[in-house]
Amino acid sequence: MKYSCLVVAVCCSVGVMAGRYSREMNEQKPSSSDGLTVEFRIAKLNQVWEKAKRMQLSPVRQAELHSDLKIQEKDEMLWKKLKVEGLDENGEKEAQLRRNFNVILAKYGMDGKRDTRPLENNYLKDHDTKEGDIFDDPRLDKLWNKAKSSGKFSNEELLSLKREFQHHKDKVHEYNILMDTISRTEEIHKNVISPLEGDTKEHVLHQKHTDLKHKMRDLNQGFERLRKLSHEGFSEDSEFREPRVIELWEAAKRANLSEDELDSLKEELRHFETKVEKHSHYQEQLELSHQKLQHVEALGDKEHIKKTQEKYYTLAEKTREIGYKMKKHMQDLSNKISRQGLDHNEL
């Protein structure tokens, strides 16, 4: 019933989608200095996007990259305003943006390094994966195989559990990328002699390692949750099903918030979960549309190819927009939980 409602909502929303996107997604695309239309307002982001289009990224992966670049663009435009107002004197925000950009490059294999950490984002390949070697992590594979053979989970619950395992695998992948990125930037800073910036660099370095420490703590807590879930199964009163929503809810419960604040946040997370489900649905439809386009192209009917391409490109654009909207909402929720938790700890 829940999925049916989602499908209806998605179908109904297509006709009115344009009016509901945030202002930054609706404004006309920027132009370069030579008058050509470009995708982003920042040159280096356009360079990354143009390079990505030449790479063999899956449609879903390319849409994910576009959403990540839109988030990066939003953050960098905001930082430029802060810098003009003198609100990033120690360069902490600038360092964070540079780190985020380097993580994006590494995440999509565009940093010039061969990435030996596999990351599969093709939702339709879940059932083609070899038995016992799904998550490229012995601990996760052992837990997954034990849960699958336990008889405690229905088929629907196994799909939900699998999404949680995949989410944890992605988080480990992102942590490894961040750690590698920080190690490389530290090596660069060591070779730069600038005594006047010593205190600033030390502060930024401390912040980097604090971020890593928090991410490692989150990974450990996430694995413990998976271990408990695999042994005990889903409880009847589980608040959420989507891994990213569960992660935010767990963080909120650790943030020392009041009951009223938790209730308010729970309602907001329910709305966010609907966005996550909608985004996942569009990703699946995009992959199917791409497969159909490949099939039609193989047949060679030019008129049919043109119509199928138009549908595919429209769906790809919608998927990117929804992905950006969902990631921005997640970013806002994460910042809100951190800010409220910090406020309570200071009282």
C-alpha positions, 0 to 999 in steps of 0.5 A: 500500500505504501509503495502504491501511494508512492508511485501515485505521488510520483506520477502525479508530481511529474506535471507540477514538478517545475513549480515545486523545486527550490529556487536554485533549481528553477533559475536559468542555467548560467553562461560561460564567458564566451556566452555558452550555457554551462551547468554550474556557476563555478568553472572547476565544477563544470570541468568535473561535469564535462569530464564525467560525461566522457566517462563510462558512469552509469546513469544513476551514478552520473545523476548522483555526481550531479547532485553532489556538485550542486551541493558543492556549488551551493556551499561554495557560493555561500562561503564566498559571501561569508569570506567577503563579510570576514566570517571565515578568518581562520580558513576552516570553512574553506578547508572543509570545502576543499576537502569535500571537493577532493572527496567528490573527485575520489568518490567518482574516480576522478582524482587520478588515482586507481580506486581499489575499493569497489562501490556498486550503485546499480540497483538492478544488479543486486540479484546478480551478485555472487553469493557470500561476497556481496559487500566486500567486507568479511564482517558484513558478509558474515552478518548478512549470510547469517541473517538471511538464513535465520528465517527471522526476516520476510522478503520485504524485511530482507530488502530493507536489511540489505539497504542498511548493509549497502548504506554501511558499506557506502559509509565505510567507502566514504570514510576511506576516501576522506582519510586518504584525502586528508593524508594527502593534503597533510603531506602537501601542507608539510612541504609549505613553509609559512610560519605566520599560518602555523596556528591556523593550520593547526586549527584546521588540522585538528578539525579534520581529525575531529571529523574523522573521529566522529565518522569512525564513531558513527561507523562503529555505532552503525555496525553495532546496530546492524549486528543487533538487527541481524540477531534480533530482527526488526521490532514492531515499533521501528520508526523508519525503514530508510538507512539514511533516515535511521542514521539521522534519527539515531543521531537525534536520540544521542543529541540530548534533545527534549521530547518536544524537539524529538517529536518535531524532528520525527515528523520532519524525518517522516517527510524526509523519508518520503523524499528518499523513497521517491529518489530511490524510485526515480533512480530505478526508473532511470536505470530501466529507461537507460536499458530501454534506450540501449535496446531501441538504439540497437533496433535502429528506428530513428523516430523511436530512438528520438522519442525514447531519448527525450523521455530518458533525458527528461527522467535523468534531469528529474532524477538529478533535481530530486537527488539534489533536493533530497541531499540538501534536505539531509544536509539541513537536517544533519546540521539542525541535529548537530546545532540543537545537540550543541545548544543543549550541551552548552546549557 
